Amino acid sequence: MIKKKRIGTIIPILIPVLLILSIVNVAYKIILTEFFGVSILLPVFLCPIGFILAIFSYEVDKNIGAKIGILLNVLVFLIPFIWMFGRIT
């Protein structure tokens, strides 16, 4: 059974990893979906939640998984903005 502290570390890492897979799917058209915009804008709404969970996990147990969760959530949060500004210029 996974400990509660471990779940608090896994979820903040799992959120950006799944969002990265969704963005890669959109970028390379691996599986065609009708929800193009949702895949690009979803990190703007989900990454702050993952970031807050990672901060709480880091406060409870200062481990490397929480630091990775914080870093991944910040990076994936910035992807839609980079995507939009990169397409404009």
N, C-alpha and C positions, 0 to 999 in steps of 0.2 A: 504494500500500500504506500502511496506517495504521501509524504508529510505535507502539512499545510504550508510550511515555509517553502518547500520545493515547488508547490503549485503557484505560489506567489511569484516565483522566479520564472517558471515555464511560460505562463500566460503572457507576460510582457514581451517575451522573445517570440512567442508563437504568432502574435498579432502582426508584427511587421514582416515576418517571414511569409505568411499567407498573403499579405498585401503585395509583397515583392513578386510572388508567383503570379498574382492577378495582373500586375503591371507588365510583367514579362509576356504574359499571354496576350495582352492588348498590343504590345509593341511588335511582337513577332507573328501575331495572328495564328497561334497554334490551334486554338479552338475558337471558332467564330461565335461571338455572342452579340446580342442586341444591346447590351449594357456597357457600351464603350465609355461613356462619361462617368458612370458609377464607379468603374474600376480605377479611373484616374482620380476622382475626387473623394473616394472613400478614405484614403489616408488622412485627409484633413480632419475627419470626424473621429476616426478610430485611434490614431496615433496619440492624441492627447490623453485618451483613456489609458492606453498602454504605458505612456510616460508616467502618469500619476501612479499606476500600479507598481511600476518599477521603482519609483521614488519611495513608496511605502515599503517595498521589499528591501530596498537598500537601508532604510532606517531601522528595520527590524533585524536584519542579518546582513552585515556588510560583506557581500560576496561578489565574485566576479560575474555571476549570472545577472545580477541586478544592474551592474555597470554596462554589460552588453545590451540589456534590455533598454536602458536609457539611451545609449548611443544609437541603436537600431531605430528606435521610435523617432528620435530627432532626425536622423537621415531620411527615413521613409516619409516623414512629415514634409520634408523639403522637396521631394521628388515631383509632386504635381506643379509646384511653382517653377521649378527648373524646366519641366516639360512644357509649360505654357509660355514662359519667356524664351525658351530655346526655339520654339516654333515661330515666334513673332519675329525674331531677329534673323 
